[in-house]
């Protein structure tokens, strides 16, 4: 196997810089001494060639590293959160199969991107599986390949003692009839929200407000303190839900959840869309029978345009009567439809085939899905892979792999701190030790001595809590 150097992982974790600036970062660390590599030997093209050499081994390198972490840190694989994000790149990438235009979660439709799917543990949100994908990959095509990838990983010999049937928590892209059928066939559990549709609306309407009020849930977001009177408990009621493919039928469960916060959000969004549509209609009405607005065909096109994509369009009755130059436009809110829509405010449904899950645990596990976003923010923020141009798909995959290795290291650090009662994020932990320095002194007789700067009290506290060796052990005489 090609040699993997920790300097790449350290750069991603400690102080990520664009590859063309990596030599300046390298010179300011202890790595030239520790690795015996002069700083002028570390530059972007050399690192790029290293990524090329490592390309055939990334899959096995990651699998072995994560398998070791699972065993040494007793990582719990019984609950995994799965999601997909996008990473945009700078450059043309005319021959790339990974870097393509697609739906940009970064709102950078002007840049090509690759997609990245990641599985993280529920405990500590430690990444255990990832897959780089072409930037135009549709989320709905990924459940089946992802399940195969996960099953192959869990079947590794070193994980033989991990006899688990994981619960896969995701957003609605996992909860399709085909994906649900695959989970049943492979003996896996799933948990996620039902996508919008008539069947989902039917199950949401099947629960009355009175029934929901009788089933409060214990889940409480961390932002609400125990004595915060503003908090209104979540509510949840189980209902059966049927999934059908062309050849199979499964009856699972759906937890119909009501949230006060979502109710306010739903009402506010509807109000915004209604106001936008009503104002646009009033604007057309004021221009009716003037200039182009004399033409019925043009007015009909304008009416269709302002309704397109507006979720409130079905709540307003619009009537255009008369011929050219004698047009009349009337519109009104349909109160019965509005009332039916308001009755669903705050509701959503979480589907699962895990019959052993009770309602509160189901909601708690789903709310943990935010942890994947936390890891994505780290990968796209503190460990960001841009700005850079890495020339080839091999190097894109290599840079993503190094970033995920840094993310794995940071997540394990956070988890270790939390287990010892230290509420420290990866970023804060790194900042705490950023001031720790070692100084090499060369004496007149040629002797060299390495001296350690004073270890601050917060640093000592962290080292003691984690039972880590004192840095002075590294302050030995330099060669």
Secondary structure, 3 states (H helix, E strand, C coil): CCCCCHHHHHHHHHHCCCHHHHHHHHHCCCHHHHHCCCHHHCCHHHHHHHHHHHHHHHHHHHHHHHHHHHHHCCCCCCEEEEEEEEEECCCCCCCCCCCECCCCCCCCCCCCEEEEEEEEECCCCCEEEEEEEECCCCHHHHHHHHHHHHHHHHCCHHHCCCCCCCEEECCHHHCCHHHHHHHHHHCCEEEEECCCCHHHHHHHHCCCHHHHHCCECCCCCCCCCCCCCCCCCCEEEEEEEEEECCCCEEEEEEEEEECHHHHHHHHHHHHHHHHHHHHHHHHHHHHCCCHHHHCHHHHHHHHHHHHCCCCCHHHEEEEEECCCCCCEEEEEECHHHHHHHHCCCCEEEEEECCCCCCHHHHHHHHHCCHHHHHHHHHHHCCCCCCCCCCCCHHHHHHHHHHHHHHHHHHHHHHHHHHHCCCCCCHHHHHHHCCCCCEEEEECCCCCEEEEECCCCHHHHHHHHHHCCCCHHHHCCCCC
